[in-house]
Amino acid sequence: LNIKKKERKDDGGRRPAVGERKAQRTRVVISNTNALNVPDIELMTAEGVVDENNVGKVMALPVTTVDSLRAVGAFKNTQGWKFFRTPSTLIRKETVEMARKLDEAAKGEAIRQVLIGEKKSGKSVLLLQALAHAFMRDWVVINYREARELTMGFTDYAPIPNTDPTRYSQPALTATLLTSIVQANRDILSKLTTALTHNPPVTLPQGTSLLRLAELATNDPDIALPVFHALWSELTYKPPADAPPASQRPPVLLAVDALAHFMRPSAYLSADAQTIHAHDLDLIQHFSSCLSGASALPNGGAVIAAMNNSDVPSAKSLNFALARAEAIQKAKKAEGEAVDVPTWNPYEELDERVFGCFDPAVVEVVRLGGVSKEEARGVMDYWIKSGMCRKEMRSKMVNELWTLSGRGVIGELER
Amino acid sequence: MDALRLPVRLKRPFCAALPKSRAVHLHRNGSTTLPFGETVRSVSTSTSELQTSIGTPLVPYRNEEGGYTLPREARVRIVPASPSYFTGRPNFTDHLLSLQDLLRRNELLPTVPPGQAPRTAWRTLTEYKEGVSEPVKSAGYTKILSILNRLNHINPSLMPSEVREVIETYKRKVSPFDNVPNPHALDSWGRGLGVGRRKTASARAWVVEGEGEVIVNGKSLSEMFGRIHDRESAVFALKATERLDRYNIWALVKGGGTTGQAEALTLAVAKALLIHEPGLKPALRRAGVITRDARKVERKKPGKLKARKMPAWVKR
């Protein structure tokens, strides 16, 4: 038995620096020069997405949109972007519906949606398509990325003075969020100017560009939260009809993936070592009030949250609220058909704050299922042309894989 | 008369008294039971058991004094009833010879093509041996069976009654082929129900015409089975016959594990599919989805750690 400590051999190599391995692990690769170029692929446009003739086509994202999407963290390294030449997505029926609703929402009435569905059914990619559509329509896009990053308790946080119940700020995360807002929406923010006066520490003369306002805090986490709120109040400012173009405000898209983390106690602890509810974190409180409709979006826009089904924390109140909202909406659509609306177990405590976020009249629950056979054919055709699938395209193969993937669940189809 | 009928009677192998055919029992009241259940009175107490067992039956006749006496030849010399007496297995030899004879007589009758004769379960070798009380060998009995099979192929409408009678005596008492399962039919909704089992799982599958949708226990195939291999197993009956896009499956499974449930479904779906298209049976059999896999976990035995694993050897 050798219990001596092993001497580490000095192989002369450099040890990885702090954070290097995590960066490697979370690196998102969205293009592959070894993949075949698909010559006849169409470029995704805002008009193209709304056209239902494009359902079943795979469309490439435009380069500028890709940059913006990258900046807001819409691509994930668990998705298969790295196998294809250019990032492209399948236009499915739900994509067209979503894009149309977004276009409606730009006219003033904001929409609020939660995307639910089976594992690998394409919720995150549909969210990405919504973000892409918003970018192409020149909206201001704020993406909270992964909800888990905000609640897992790895970053600094502090109670905000004079708040009851106590709310908490997350300076570093807010600064990161502002950075991504700046990077992704640089063009549109630079064209807009401030119309309101703000309290210190945000000291900027009226008429400064919103880009400048947002950039104030990208390197200064201490003032990140006031800056974020100032930016938000500017974006939700309803200008008079005769205001100059710089004072007009575009619609805003707020988005988050893996919503469940926002709807339960977070991993942060309060001063008396009690768990802090996610809604007591100011950033999350901001999102949930927008989602529930408590905070209005007067210039139109959308709040879209996607659920996740793998590595998901238990959030019973959320699941109940979503199931109830879905059932009520289904009953409304069916008109007269009996639909079972779930009821809460009275012996368990319902998280009222979470439950209150999902008023069935305000928040629409969108369930994603599998793709249709035509859509499956379209995406498999793209895989074959990209050299990912070395089989001949036959309807028999499409039918077979469609069944085996549980009626066209796209992630299962991919396997 | 009895003496004349004897050889014919011997050809029937499974008469009630057949095992006793070589031993005629003497009863104390002086009467004798012959192998075929017919009783005559014994006339001579000097008649040895040996003599009665191997010789022609002693047919007594009435003498002048009004009594009975044995024929003179019988007193002089014992004659075996059958020449097969001198072979090792006289009954078996008799049976074989008589069958050969029967076949020779009916050889020219028209036959049905091979495989189309009525399915018949013959007595097994063990049953036959019990019947004749002789150490018959498998090869010998095969000869009998081949003749019987040939006789069975005679066109049923022209089958002579003697052949039919003989065949009847060689048949098993209970024929497994009479046990025909009830034919299943589609219900009023056009669904075919099949039941399948594997390991400890059991599945019921309703198969209906559709476009390839599968719901198992209320879940989609991908939710139900994480492993693609299991998903393929579950629908293999449809996949192998290229009918995956023509039927929908709605199934309930319980018991067992993932593999067991998937393979129980295989069987259930195959059986349900057969209700829709009975002609697929050979194709499904070739795909291996008709036969129930009877393997189960082997029981643990005392003195062993598992079913077969022996404990490690320990010095004292």
Interface residues (C-beta under 8 A of the other chain):
Chain A: E118 K119 K120 G370 K373 K396 N399 E400 W402 T403 L404 S405 G406 R407 V409 E412 R415
Chain B: E211 G212 E213 V214 S220 L221 S222 E223 I228 R231 E232 V235 K239 E242 L244 D245
